[in-house]
Amino acid sequence: MSSDETSKLPVFVTGRDEHPLKRLRDFTEARIGLGRRGAGLPTAAHLDFAEAHAKARDAVHSEFQADAIGAALREAGRANIPAESQAGDRATYLRRPDLGRRLAETSRKSLKAVEGGPFDLVVIVADGLSATAVNAHGAKVAAGLLGALPKDWRIAPVVVASGARVALSDPIGEALGAKIALMLIGERPGLSAANSLGAYLTFAPKPGRSDADRNCVSNIRPGGLKPEIAGEKLAGLVVRAAELGLSGTRLKDDADDRLGSDGETPRLGP
């Protein structure tokens, strides 16, 4: 919209009239059509913004409930093993992203000692920049994904990783000898969602992989891609990566083409 067009929009300073953009708010969580009071926002809009900002900050600094996630995975019948990056603590993690991409040596030794490999897949549940998202959805999405895979796949124990950036999936996958690594990680919180989970898939993971070698499925949360159906969507992408022997820019996510007629229940296969 041009500045001339914007200047022609009526300015509403009371609640008696409806802003012409208000109807769009039914379709997006973006802050549009908020109106104004004098030179500022209405009080309700200002308080909503402040609350969203506080939630985003809290998500970055929230505690990663690794033990609870491990317990939830065991309850779902999924073995798991903890791992840590070289970041050490949250403050270092936020200041030094590079350390979040490197596997702690003790964790490397533990992963190399896991029996049953090489594996077709390792799923990693990691804190990232929103432990809030992972605490809420990580175990559920991981269990849903693993339950939708072919029964003859060799699946590594789920790795519950602390202090992790996305690229930590590379040394984890390499240590386990996994053909594919899929990391579920808390996404950078925004002012519309502080509880969004992202999934990053890498074929033949090893240090040195770039973002172009990965596929990302983002916005996994109740207000986006629902955690209840995200697992099967991700399973379809994982199976496709295994069939083609690749991931990244050459692998296309066509899971939506296999959605059921209700638009809610995806299904694998033709």
C-alpha positions as CSV (number, residue, x, y, z in Angstrom):
1,M,0.0,0.0,0.0
2,S,1.4,3.4,-1.0
3,S,1.8,6.3,1.4
4,D,-0.9,8.1,-0.4
5,E,-3.3,5.2,0.0
6,T,-2.4,4.8,3.7
7,S,-3.1,8.5,4.4
8,K,-6.6,8.0,3.1
9,L,-7.4,5.3,5.6
10,P,-9.7,6.6,8.4
11,V,-8.0,6.9,11.7
12,F,-10.1,5.4,14.5
13,V,-9.6,6.7,18.0
14,T,-12.6,5.1,19.6
15,G,-14.1,1.6,19.8
16,R,-17.2,2.6,17.9
17,D,-15.9,2.0,14.4
18,E,-14.1,-1.1,12.9
19,H,-10.7,-0.6,11.3
20,P,-10.8,-1.6,7.6
21,L,-8.0,-4.2,8.2
22,K,-9.6,-5.7,11.3
23,R,-11.2,-8.6,9.3
24,L,-7.7,-9.8,8.3
25,R,-6.9,-10.5,11.9
26,D,-9.1,-13.6,11.6
27,F,-6.5,-15.1,9.3
28,T,-3.2,-14.1,10.8
29,E,-1.5,-13.6,14.2
30,A,0.4,-10.6,12.7
31,R,-0.3,-7.3,14.4
32,I,-2.5,-5.5,11.9
33,G,-5.5,-3.2,12.2
34,L,-4.7,-2.4,15.8
35,G,-6.0,1.1,15.7
36,R,-4.5,3.9,17.8
37,R,-5.1,6.2,20.7
38,G,-3.6,9.6,20.0
39,A,-0.1,9.1,18.9
40,G,0.2,5.6,20.3
41,L,-1.4,2.2,20.3
42,P,-4.6,1.4,22.2
43,T,-3.8,0.2,25.7
44,A,-4.9,-3.4,25.0
45,A,-2.6,-3.6,22.0
46,H,0.3,-2.2,23.9
47,L,-0.1,-4.6,26.8
48,D,-0.5,-7.5,24.3
49,F,2.8,-6.6,22.7
50,A,4.6,-6.3,26.1
51,E,3.3,-9.7,27.1
52,A,4.4,-11.3,23.8
53,H,7.9,-9.8,24.2
54,A,8.1,-11.1,27.8
55,K,7.1,-14.6,26.6
56,A,9.7,-14.5,23.8
57,R,12.4,-13.6,26.4
58,D,11.2,-16.3,28.8
59,A,11.4,-18.9,26.0
60,V,15.0,-18.1,25.3
61,H,16.0,-18.4,28.9
62,S,13.6,-21.2,30.0
63,E,14.9,-24.4,31.5
64,F,15.2,-27.4,29.2
65,Q,13.4,-30.3,30.8
66,A,15.6,-33.0,29.4
67,D,14.7,-35.5,32.1
68,A,11.0,-35.1,31.6
69,I,11.4,-35.4,27.8
70,G,13.4,-38.6,28.3
71,A,10.7,-40.0,30.6
72,A,8.0,-39.2,28.1
73,L,9.9,-40.9,25.3
74,R,10.4,-44.0,27.5
75,E,6.7,-44.1,28.3
76,A,6.1,-44.1,24.5
77,G,8.5,-47.0,24.2
78,R,11.5,-45.1,22.8
79,A,14.9,-45.5,24.2
80,N,16.9,-42.3,24.5
81,I,20.3,-41.0,25.5
82,P,21.4,-37.5,26.6
83,A,24.1,-35.4,24.9
84,E,25.6,-32.0,25.3
85,S,27.3,-29.4,23.1
86,Q,30.5,-27.7,24.0
87,A,28.5,-24.6,25.1
88,G,28.4,-25.7,28.8
89,D,25.8,-23.2,30.1
90,R,23.0,-21.1,28.7
91,A,25.0,-17.8,28.8
92,T,27.8,-19.3,26.8
93,Y,25.4,-20.9,24.4
94,L,23.8,-17.5,23.6
95,R,27.1,-15.7,23.2
96,R,28.9,-18.5,21.3
97,P,26.7,-20.1,18.7
98,D,29.7,-22.0,17.3
99,L,30.1,-24.0,20.5
100,G,26.4,-25.1,20.2
101,R,27.3,-26.8,16.9
102,R,30.2,-28.9,18.4
103,L,29.6,-32.1,20.4
104,A,31.1,-32.4,23.8
105,E,33.8,-35.1,23.9
106,T,32.1,-37.1,26.6
107,S,28.9,-37.2,24.6
108,R,30.8,-38.2,21.5
109,K,32.2,-41.2,23.3
110,S,28.8,-42.2,24.7
111,L,27.2,-42.1,21.3
112,K,30.0,-44.0,19.7
113,A,29.5,-46.7,22.3
114,V,25.8,-47.2,21.4
115,E,25.2,-50.7,20.0
116,G,23.1,-51.7,17.1
117,G,24.4,-49.4,14.4
118,P,24.9,-48.3,11.8
119,F,21.4,-46.8,11.9
120,D,18.9,-45.6,9.2
121,L,17.8,-42.7,11.4
122,V,18.6,-40.8,14.5
123,V,16.0,-38.3,15.9
124,I,17.4,-35.6,18.1
125,V,15.3,-33.5,20.5
126,A,17.1,-30.3,21.3
127,D,16.5,-27.1,23.3
128,G,17.6,-24.6,20.7
129,L,16.4,-21.0,21.3
130,S,13.0,-22.0,22.8
131,A,13.1,-24.7,25.4
132,T,9.4,-23.8,25.9
133,A,8.6,-25.3,22.5
134,V,10.6,-28.5,23.0
135,N,9.3,-29.1,26.5
136,A,5.8,-28.8,25.2
137,H,5.9,-30.7,21.8
138,G,9.3,-32.4,21.4
139,A,8.5,-35.9,22.8
140,K,5.1,-36.0,21.2
141,V,6.4,-35.1,17.7
142,A,9.4,-37.5,18.0
143,A,7.1,-40.4,19.1
144,G,4.7,-39.7,16.3
145,L,7.4,-39.6,13.7
146,L,9.0,-42.8,14.8
147,G,5.7,-44.6,15.0
148,A,5.0,-43.7,11.3
149,L,8.2,-45.1,9.9
150,P,8.6,-48.5,8.3
151,K,8.9,-51.2,10.9
152,D,12.2,-52.7,9.5
153,W,14.1,-49.4,9.9
154,R,17.1,-49.4,12.3
155,I,16.4,-46.5,14.6
156,A,19.0,-45.2,17.0
157,P,18.0,-44.2,20.5
158,V,16.5,-40.7,20.5
159,V,19.2,-38.2,21.5
160,V,18.1,-35.5,23.9
161,A,20.6,-32.7,23.3
162,S,21.3,-29.7,25.5
163,G,22.9,-26.5,24.4
164,A,22.2,-27.4,20.8
165,R,22.3,-25.5,17.5
166,V,20.9,-27.1,14.3
167,A,24.4,-28.2,13.1
168,L,24.9,-30.3,16.3
169,S,22.9,-33.0,14.4
170,D,26.0,-33.5,12.1
171,P,28.5,-34.8,14.7
172,I,25.7,-36.7,16.5
173,G,24.7,-38.4,13.3
174,E,28.3,-39.2,12.5
175,A,29.0,-40.6,15.9
176,L,26.1,-43.0,15.6
177,G,26.8,-43.9,12.0
178,A,23.2,-42.7,11.0
179,K,22.2,-42.4,7.4
180,I,19.8,-39.6,8.3
181,A,19.6,-37.2,11.2
182,L,16.4,-35.3,12.1
183,M,16.6,-32.7,14.8
184,L,13.5,-31.3,16.5
185,I,14.6,-28.0,18.0
186,G,13.1,-24.9,19.6
187,E,12.9,-22.1,17.0
188,R,13.9,-18.5,17.7
189,P,10.8,-17.0,19.4
190,G,8.9,-14.2,17.8
191,L,6.2,-11.8,18.9
192,S,3.5,-14.0,17.5
193,A,4.8,-17.4,18.7
194,A,7.2,-18.3,21.5
195,N,6.5,-22.0,21.4
196,S,7.4,-23.0,17.8
197,L,9.3,-26.2,17.1
198,G,11.4,-26.7,14.0
199,A,12.5,-29.9,12.3
200,Y,15.8,-30.1,10.4
201,L,16.6,-33.2,8.2
202,T,20.1,-34.0,7.0
203,F,21.1,-37.0,4.8
204,A,24.6,-38.4,5.5
205,P,25.2,-36.1,8.5
206,K,28.8,-35.1,9.2
207,P,30.6,-31.9,10.2
208,G,30.8,-29.5,7.3
209,R,27.3,-29.8,6.1
210,S,25.6,-26.5,5.2
211,D,22.1,-25.2,5.5
212,A,21.7,-26.1,1.8
213,D,22.1,-29.7,2.7
214,R,19.1,-29.7,5.1
215,N,15.4,-29.6,4.9
216,C,13.4,-27.6,7.4
217,V,9.8,-28.0,8.5
218,S,9.0,-25.1,10.8
219,N,6.1,-23.6,12.9
220,I,5.2,-26.9,14.6
221,R,2.8,-25.7,17.3
222,P,-0.9,-25.7,18.1
223,G,-1.4,-22.5,16.1
224,G,0.6,-23.7,13.1
225,L,1.5,-27.3,11.9
226,K,-0.2,-29.2,14.7
227,P,2.1,-31.5,16.7
228,E,-0.4,-34.3,16.4
229,I,0.1,-34.5,12.7
230,A,3.6,-33.2,12.3
231,G,5.2,-36.6,13.0
232,E,3.6,-38.3,10.0
233,K,4.4,-35.3,7.8
234,L,8.0,-35.6,8.8
235,A,8.1,-39.4,8.4
236,G,7.1,-38.9,4.8
237,L,10.0,-36.5,4.2
238,V,12.4,-38.9,6.0
239,V,11.3,-41.8,3.8
240,R,11.6,-39.7,0.7
241,A,15.2,-38.7,1.7
242,A,16.1,-42.3,2.2
243,E,14.6,-43.4,-1.2
244,L,16.5,-40.6,-3.1
245,G,19.7,-40.6,-1.0
246,L,19.7,-36.9,-0.5
247,S,18.3,-33.9,1.4
248,G,18.4,-30.2,1.1
249,T,17.5,-28.1,-1.9
250,R,17.0,-31.1,-4.1
251,L,14.5,-32.8,-1.8
252,K,11.0,-31.3,-2.0
253,D,8.4,-31.6,0.7
254,D,5.3,-33.1,-1.0
255,A,3.6,-34.3,2.2
256,D,0.7,-31.9,1.7
257,D,-0.1,-33.7,-1.5
258,R,-0.8,-36.8,0.5
259,L,-3.2,-35.1,3.0
260,G,-6.5,-36.7,3.6
261,S,-9.7,-35.2,2.2
262,D,-10.3,-33.5,5.5
263,G,-7.0,-31.6,5.2
264,E,-6.0,-32.8,8.7
265,T,-4.7,-36.4,8.4
266,P,-1.7,-37.0,6.2
267,R,-1.0,-40.5,4.9
268,L,2.2,-42.1,3.6
269,G,2.4,-43.9,0.3
270,P,0.6,-43.3,-3.0
